[in-house]
Amino acid sequence: MLHESSEDHKKVLSRLDVLFLAFGAMIGWGWVVLSGNWIIGAGTLGAMLAFVLGGVLVIFVGLAYAELASAMPTTGGALIYVLRGIGYKTGFVAAWALALGYISVVAFEAVALPTVIEYIFPDYKVGFLYSIQGYDVYTSWVLVGMLGSVFITIVNLMGVKFAALLQMVLTIIIGIIGLMLIFGAAVNGSVDNADPLMIGGMAGVLTVAIMTPFMFVGFDVIPQTAEEMKIPPRSIGRILIVSVVAAVIWYVAIIFAVGFGLDHDSLVSSVLPTADAMSSVFGHNGFGIVLILGGVAGIITSWNSFIIGGSRILCAMAERKMIPAWFSRRHARYHTPVNAILFIGALSTLAPLLGRPMLIWLVDAGGLAIVLAYALVAVAFVRLRRSEPDMVRPFRAGKSSAIGWAAVFFSVLFVALYLPGMPAALLWPYEWLIFAGWWGVGVLLMLQMRKAQTAEVRHRFSAPIANMK
């Protein structure tokens, strides 16, 4: 049932499939479960500014991705671009960082699902297991996350077209429900609820801003499925940028809606402020449940996209002999990277055992990995503009390298925000342990694979690669 060929891809994804895949990944569930935290941390205006700042980073990086994706429509995305633009070792670092970002989102959703069910059925938790940072973990709560993980894993094993169809339907549902909240707040909300507009000054803005790369990650799923698209290379770049701009508008509008829909005291006491804001602006608790159903759809869209993206980048790494070949095996019928999907599915199935505190740990640790990968892609963009000026680029991000340099600047700035001593530094020990543990495994894998490689193999997959189209 399995084979190891990397050449046999079914081109089944249309423009709409690709757009919904990326946009659905970016909006996901975070806006439901974390919007209250953003407003409490920075105020309504502060949180909106934080997402505009994060959006600027992502738009610049997205433009660099758009050009590179159109020039090299090959499964692997960041891995392929950094390999060609910088080299083999740096390509490994970029891909391994992005893999952590993707897997952290998948694990995030496995923890978010039982959290939302708790809002609908507050008494469903039975079978006390233990406490983590004051949060009591129950058997029923863990099982909901685990069963959701098994379901999404099976969906992805059945082929990318089926997964993309599910993505489109659920993203439309999310969009309708989100627009209800936004227009409801515009009509029935109050500017008094948004007071104070700013909390904590620039430190508050930065604290929220470091979460934004994690929220916006998803547009880079597009290059991961490049070989499964039946669209022109130029369209890949255009769709990527449209999806990023739409996501920036979405998050800013949701923060506005929640900030105007609930006063500060209600935000602080609420379990899910976005749902309570929906109930408030429409005057009935049933509307909160409606929003939660949209949140469940968001969990599935994000979960779905990042198993697709994460499995493809692990598969691409394995095909280039960076990690064990086991990750590159594909299903004979569906052509999905079955072992990589099962690996990510297993990690997400275990995530609920760490309880709800895992949500913030994953956002921060995964966010640092994501911006590190973005920085390396931006550097590859700049280097390729200089080293391969004649490369065919169906989509060009400007005539000069200015877009790339801006992406490098903003990416490095965001990386710095996570470091010790900064207002938004990763928490010790949990977030640093997640980040350091992942890189510890990466170093061991790289050393193990390096022993088995010849110099010829490393040169073959390093930059520049004249025949990589």
N, C-alpha and C positions, 0 to 999 in steps of 0.2 A: 504493500500500500504506500510505501514511501520511496522517494528518490532524492538524490542530492544535487540535482542540476539547478543551477542558478539562471539558466537561460529560458526556461519554460514558464512564461508568465502569461496569464490571460488578460488581455486588454479589455476591461469591462466597465471602467469608471468613466462616466460622462462629466461634463462641466458642473452640472448641478450636484452630482454625487460628491465631487471634490470640494465644492464650496460648502456644502452641508457638513462634510466630514471635518473640515477645518473650523468652521464657525461653531458647530456643535461641540467640538473639543474645547474651544476657548471659553464658551459661556458656561457649559457644564452645570455644576451644582454650587460652586464656591459663592456665587452671588446670593444664594439663599442662606447658607449656614454662616457666612463670615461678614456680611454687609454691616451688621451691628457692631462687630469688632472694629471695622474700619472707621465708622463714624465716631464711636467712643474714643478711639485712639487719636483722631485728628480733627473731628468735627465734620459736618456735612461738606462745607467748602474745602476744608483741608483734605478730606478723603478724595473729593473730586479732583483736586489739584494733583494729588499723589498718583491717581490713575491717568491723568493727562501726562504727567512726567514719565510714568511707566510706558504709556502709549507712544510717546516720542521715541523712547529707546526701541520699542518693538517695531515701530514703523520703519526706522532707519535700518534695523537688522533685517526686517522683512523685505525691504528693497534689495538688500544685498543677497538674501536668499532667493528672491524672485529672479534676479539676473542669473545666479549660479544654477538654479533649478532648471531654467529654460535652456542653459548652455549644456548642462549635464543631467538630462532626465534619467537618472539611474537610481535604483533602490539603494538607500544608504544615506542620502541627504548630506548632512554635515560631515560625515565620514569621508564621502567622496570628494567634497570640496576642499577639505583640509588636507587630505592625502595629496591631491593634485597641487594645491597652492603652497603647502608648507612641507609635508613629509610624513613618513610612516608613523613615527613615534607620536608626533603631535596629532595625527589623525586618530590614533588610539585614544589619546586623552580626550579629544572632542567627542568622539563616539561614546566612550565610557561615561563621560559627564552627562551627555544627553540621555543615555540609557537610564541613569539614576533619576533624572528629571521625569522621564516617562513612567518609570516603574513607581516612583513616589506618588504620581497622580493616580495610577491604578490602585495602589494601596490606600490612598486617601479616599477614593470612592467606596472601597470596601468597608471603611470605617464610617463614612457619611451615610450610607444606606440605613444601617440600624439606628443612627441618630435621628433621621427623619421619621422613621417608623415610630420612634418614641414620642414624637410630637402628636401623631395621629392617635396612637394607643399608649398613653402615658403609663399604664399599669401592666404592660406586656412583659416586663423584665422579671424573669424567675430563674432560680438556680444560681445563687450567689457563688462566685468563684474566688475573687480577690479584689484588692484596691490598688490603683496606680495613680499616684499624685492626688489622692483624695477622691478619685472617680471609681465607683464600684462597678466591676465587670460581671455581667450575668451570662449564664449559658444561652438563654433565648436570644439575647442581644448579639452574642458572638455568632450564633447559628444563622441569623438573618444575613449578616455580612458574608459568611462563608457560602451560603446557598446562592446569593447574588453573584459571587465570584465564579462559582461553578457554571452558572447559567451564561454569563458573558464569555467565559472561556470556550464553552461549547459553540456559541454563536460564531465566534471568530474562527474556530476550526472548520466551520461549514463554508468558508469562502468569503472574500472581501466584498463581493457584490451583494450578498445577503446582508452582511454587516452594514453596508452603505445604505441599503434600502431602509433598514431599521433606523439608521441615523437620520435620514431625511424626515421620516414620519415624526420621530420624537422631537427633532429640532423645531419643526413647525409648531408642535404643541407648546414647547417652551416659549417660542416667540409670541404666540397669541396670549398666553398667560402673563408673560412679562409686560407686554404692551397694555394689558388691562391694568396692571399695577401702576405703570408710568402715567397713563392718562387719568386713572383714578386719583392719584396724588396731585396731578396738575389741577384737577377740578376741585377736589375736596380736601387736599392737604393744606398746611398752614406754614408760613415762613417762621412763625413763632416756635414751631416744633424744632426747627433747625438751629435754634439758639443754644449754645454758642456756635457760630459758624466755623471757628478755628479752635482747636484744642492742642496745646503743647507747642504751638508755633512750628518752626521748620523741623524740629525734632519729631513732632507728631506726624508731619507729612512724610518724613523719611521712614519712620517706623512702618507706615502703611505702604509706602512706595516699594519697600523690598519684597512685599508679598505679590506685587503686580506681575513680575516675570512668570511666577507660578500660575497666576490666573490667565495670562495671555498665551502661555505655551499651548501649542495646538496647530498654529499655522504651519509649523515645521513638520507636521505629519504629512503635509502635501508631498514634499520630495520623497518621503519614505515609500510612497505608492506610485512613483513616477512611471515605473515599467508596467503598471496595471491600468494606466489611463489611456483612453482612446481620444485624446485631444492634442492639438498642436502644441509644441514646446512654448511658444509665445504666450499662449493662454494660461499656462501653468503660473507664470509670473503675475499676470493680471489678476487671476483668481486669488492668489495668495495675498496680494495687497488689499483687494476688496474685503477679504475675510478679516484682516487685521483692523482696518478702519471701522468696519461694522462692530467688531468686538469692543473697541475703545468707546464708541458711542453708546453701546449697550451698558457697559459697566458704569459710566458716568451718569447715565439716565437712571439706572437702578439705585445708585447712591442718592441721587436727588429724590427719588420716590420714597425711599425708606426714611431719609432725613426729614422730609416734609410730612410724612405720614405718621410718625411716632415722635413724641417728645423725649427728651434725654432720659428722664427717669424710667419711662417705659422701655426704652432701648436697653438700659442697664439691667432691668429685671427680666427681660424677655429671653426665652430659650432660643427661639428663631424669630428675630425681629422682622425679617422680610415677610414672613407669613402673618405676623401680627399687624404689620403695616397694611397689608392687603385687607385684613379684616377691618381695620380702622377706617380706611378711606371709603369702603363700601358699606360699613355699618353692620356687618354680619360675620360671625365666626366661620360660616361655611365657605366664605371666599378665601380664608386662610388655608383651609383644606385643599381648595382648588389650586392655590399656589404651591402647596406641598406636592401635589401630584405632578405639577410642572417640574418641581425640584427632583422628583424621582426620575422623570424623563431626562433631566439634565445629568443626573448621576450616570445613567446608562449611556448617554451620548459621549460623555467624557471618558468613561471607563472603556467603552468600545473603541474610541479613536486611539487611545494610548496603548491599548494592547496591540492594535494594528501597528502603530508607529514603533513601539518598543520592540516588538517581535521582529520587525523588518530590519531595524538597526543592529540587533544582535545577530540576525542571520547574515547581514552584510559583513559584519566583523568576522564571523566564522568563515565566510567564503574567502576572506582575505587573510586567513590564517592568524588572526589576532586572538581569538578565543577558540575553544575546542570545536571541531567540525560537527559535533552533535547538534549544535544550535542551528546549523544550516539545512538540516533535513526537511524536505517538503512533502506534503501529502500528494499522492499520485493523482487524485481526482480533483481536489480543490486548490492545489498548488500553494497552500498556506504553509508558512514555516512552523510546522506543528510542534516541534520540540521547544522552540523559543516561546511559543504561545503557552505551552504547558508550564514552562519554567516561570513565566510572569504570573500566570494564573495561580500557581502554587504559592508564590510570595503574597499575592493579594488575599488568598484564602487564609493565610496565617495572620495578616495585619489586624483583624478585629480582636485578636487575643490581647493586644496592647491597649485597648480601650480608646475613649474619645480624646484624651490628651495627644494621641498620635496625630490628630488632624493638624495642629499647629506645627509640630515637629517636622512633619512631612512637607508642609508648605515652605518652611524656611530652608531646610536642608536640600530639598529638591530645587528650590529657587536659586540657591548659590550654584549648583551644578549646571542649571540651565543657562545662567548668564555667563558662566565660564565658557560653555560651548558656543554661545553667541559671539563672545569676544574672539574666539579662534576662527570662527567662520568669517567674521568681519576682516580679520588680518589676512585670511586666505583670499578674500575678495580683492583687497588692496594689492597683494602680491601678484595675483593673476592678471590684474589690470596692467601691471608693469612687465611681467615675464611673458605673458601670452596675449599681447594686444590684438592679435589677429584671430583669436578664438571666436567662433561663431556664437553670438549672443542674441538670440531672438528677442529677448526682453532686456533692455539696457536701463540701468538705474543712473541716468545722467551721463554726460559726456566725460566728466572727470572722475577722480576717485573720491570726491568730497563726501559722497554718501557713505562710503566704506570707512573713511576716517571718523565721521560722526558716529557711526555704529561702534567703532573701536572705543572712542571716548566714552560714550554712554555706558557701554558694557563694562569697561574698567571701573567707571564710577560706581556702578551698581555692585560689582564684586567687592569694592572697598567698603561698602556699607555693611557687609556681612562680617567684617573682620573684628576681632576683639578691640574694645575701646570705642567703637562707633555706637551711636544711639540705637542702632538696629542690629547689633551683633547677634550671631547665633547663640542660643542658650547652651550653657554647659550643665550637665554632660550630654543630655539626650540628643540634641540636634548635631553637635559636633561628633558624637559617637556614630550616628547614622552616616554622616558625611565621610568621616575617617575610615569607618568600617568598609564602606563601599570601595574606597580607594585602596585599602589594604588588600581586598580581594582582587582588584584590578592589577595591582603590582605583581601579585603572585601569579596571576594568569599570564601576564605579559612575560614574566621571567620564564615560566614553564613553556610557553609557545616559542619564545626566542631560542631556546635550546634546540627545538625541533626544526627550526627554519635555517635555510641556507642564506647566504648573502644574496644570491640570485633571486630568491623568493621575495626578500625585503625590498630589493631594488625594483622588482617587477611591479609591486604595488605602491611604490613611493612616487613622489613628484619630481619632475614633471612627467606626465603620462600622455604621450602623444596620441595614443589610440583610444583614449577614454572619451567616448562621445556621449 
